[in-house]
Every structure is written in structure tokens, then in C-alpha cells.
Amino acid sequence: MTISPNIDPRGDGFTLSDQDFEAIASFAYKHFGLAMSSSKKPLVSSRLSRKLRKQNITVFKDYLKSLDGPNAEAERSELLSLLTTNVTQFFREPHHFETLRNDVLPPLIAQAKRGGRVRIWSAGCSIGQEPYTIASVLHDLCPDAEKMDIKILGTDIDPVVVQKAQAAEYPREDFDGVPKQSRFNLEPGSRPDMARVPQHLRAKCTFGVLNLIQPFPFNGKFDAIFCRNVAIYFDNPTQQKVWQAFQRVLNPGGYLFIGHSERMSGPASQFLTPAGITTYVNSPN
Ligand SMILES: C[S@@+](CC[C@H](N)C(=O)[O-])C[C@H]1O[C@@H](n2cnc3c(N)ncnc32)[C@H](O)[C@@H]1O
């Protein structure tokens, strides 16, 4: 038997050479905006080795080719899942939803009652618990929201999580994080241990695949953007570009919420002024 240069003769499976790691890191940077330092190499190596063993791929170049091959979308999505986490939960970082409830939504609901349009974006929404949380706070404040022009858009770069977000079905225990005041009746899921977000909240949310490092395809502007625990994967220049892109699609007075370990920086900070913990208001001159 010939041993491929990528097969570890000690039997641990696949090992990533420095060159292989560089190839993956530059692919991830170019296509997803992910910045991966060499400290990530052991993690990437162990995660990829499991996958490549399963698929009987022994030469790393063959794997790289598959990222541009006929099954590229699925392969890229799987790579992205290996390199990032989709962890999310209902009412994660709850202070943001207090600001949404107390400061952001009341004037927007008044605007919608007068016939105005309200748009909220959950960018990097993973499997959808963030946009459904926004919908649930909206419904608490305005049970009639269904009849108004208020929409919540959830997007993620990964088509697999976007599909899960659309399905709106989660393990029953995931709903334990919903505070009493916002508890909604669940619809039955496809299995007894799963449950579905109810129709009136689903109806307020639409979903799509969108890569934040590419130009945004929107015509209109947003009144609030949640982009939490996503920019953490980007380097500083990419973060600054993304903050600027958000600022451009936010209405004056619109809010941007970012993750607990993320910071506003660069030219956008001239306009996005702090309004609470990791919360910014767009104040263009
Ligand atoms: C940890 S989850 C955050 C989910 C949610 N925002 C929250 O805070 O609970 C990070 C998400 O960012 C997405 N992501 C990573 N890079 C992205 C990019 N370039 N464009 C859009 N989404 C991206 C991942 O697919 C993942 O679903």
C-alpha cells in the first residue's frame, strides 16, 4: 500500500501540512471573509480529518478541487460549518431585546400604524432563533403586527442553516430560554421532541442566503440590524467594511446590535454612536 503524503503513518488519519492549512485559510478568507491564524491549524486539521476519512479522500488537493467542483455549494457550506459555529439561542444576549422592546420598536410600530414600512435584519442569523426572537418581541408589543408592513429578514451565508431557519423547528428544550412574558404557543414538530415556532411569528420572517463580505443587494433601508457573533470571524479591515456597509443601509436613527465580544471601529464609528451595550444608533451628519 502506498501512503499518501497527507496520511499520518501513526494512524491518526489525515494531517494538514502548513501549505494545506494556508490553502484552506486563504480560501476561507476569500470566499467567507474568515480570518484564520495558524493557531487554528490543530482544530481545522482534526475537523477536516474526520470528514476526509469519511469520504475516503486521501490527497488534500482532491478536497480543494471539490470546493470548486459540481458539488461546490454543499462542500463550501460544510467547510464553513467546520470552521465556524452556528450556536445561537432564543433571547441570546437579552439586553438587546430589552432595548428592542423599550426603545426601538415602540416608535417603529407607531410608524407602521400610520401606514409606514418597517424593516429589521438579522444578518448571520444561523438557524433562525434570533429573527424569531425579534418577531416574538414585536408580537408582544403589537399583536396586530401581522396586518402591518413590518418585516424581519434573516440571512446567513450557509444555505443549510437558512433552510433550518425556514423550517422553524427546534428541540423543545431550546424554547426554555424564552422568557415568561414572551412565551408563545408552539406547534407540534416532526418528532415528539421537536416543536415549531407558530405561524403568526413565522409569517413576519423571511430568509435568504447572503454573504456579508459581498455587496448587499437591497434597495430599501433597515430600521434595525442585528449582526451578532458573526464579525468575530472577520479581521479588522473586513469588520470595518461590514460596519460601513451596515451604516449605509440603516435609516437615520436606525439601530445596529453587535455581539458581546465585537467592537465598532473604523469610518462607520463616526456615524454609529453608542447607545448601550454593543448597541449603536445611526446618526448621519
Ligand atoms: C455564531 S452564529 C451567530 C448566530 C446569531 N447571530 C446569534 O448571535 O445567535 C454565526 C453565523 O455567522 C455566519 N457567517 C459566517 N460568515 C459569514 C458571512 N461571511 N456572511 C454571512 N454569514 C456568515 C455563520 O454561517 C453562522 O451561522
The ligand as a Tripos MOL2 file, in Angstrom:
@<TRIPOS>MOLECULE
LIG
   27    29     1     0     0
SMALL
NO_CHARGES

@<TRIPOS>ATOM
      1 C1        -22.4430   32.0110   15.9490 C.3       1 LIG1
      2 S1        -23.6080   32.1960   14.6360 S.3       1 LIG1
      3 C2        -24.4630   33.6560   15.1860 C.3       1 LIG1
      4 C3        -25.9530   33.4760   15.1810 C.3       1 LIG1
      5 C4        -26.7600   34.6490   15.7790 C.3       1 LIG1
      6 N1        -26.4620   35.9000   15.1200 N.3       1 LIG1
      7 C5        -26.5260   34.7540   17.2520 C.2       1 LIG1
      8 O1        -25.7700   35.6240   17.7160 O.co2     1 LIG1
      9 O2        -27.0820   33.9360   17.9870 O.co2     1 LIG1
     10 C6        -22.5510   32.8340   13.3360 C.3       1 LIG1
     11 C7        -23.1780   32.7390   11.9470 C.3       1 LIG1
     12 O3        -22.4370   33.5780   11.0560 O.3       1 LIG1
     13 C8        -22.4990   33.0030    9.7760 C.3       1 LIG1
     14 N2        -21.4510   33.5990    8.9170 N.ar      1 LIG1
     15 C9        -20.1180   33.4000    8.9630 C.ar      1 LIG1
     16 N3        -19.5120   34.0910    7.9870 N.ar      1 LIG1
     17 C10       -20.4900   34.7770    7.3230 C.ar      1 LIG1
     18 C11       -20.5060   35.6520    6.2040 C.ar      1 LIG1
     19 N4        -19.3770   35.9900    5.5480 N.pl3     1 LIG1
     20 N5        -21.6860   36.1450    5.7820 N.ar      1 LIG1
     21 C12       -22.8400   35.8150    6.4270 C.ar      1 LIG1
     22 N6        -22.8980   34.9750    7.4740 N.ar      1 LIG1
     23 C13       -21.7300   34.4580    7.9300 C.ar      1 LIG1
     24 C14       -22.3030   31.5180   10.0610 C.3       1 LIG1
     25 O4        -22.7660   30.7190    8.9840 O.3       1 LIG1
     26 C15       -23.1070   31.3450   11.3480 C.3       1 LIG1
     27 O5        -24.4040   30.8730   11.0950 O.3       1 LIG1
@<TRIPOS>BOND
     1     1     2 1
     2     2     3 1
     3     2    10 1
     4     3     4 1
     5     4     5 1
     6     5     6 1
     7     5     7 1
     8     7     8 2
     9     7     9 1
    10    10    11 1
    11    11    12 1
    12    11    26 1
    13    12    13 1
    14    13    14 1
    15    13    24 1
    16    14    15 ar
    17    14    23 ar
    18    15    16 ar
    19    16    17 ar
    20    17    18 ar
    21    17    23 ar
    22    18    19 1
    23    18    20 ar
    24    20    21 ar
    25    21    22 ar
    26    22    23 ar
    27    24    25 1
    28    24    26 1
    29    26    27 1
@<TRIPOS>SUBSTRUCTURE
     1 LIG1         1 GROUP 0 **** ****
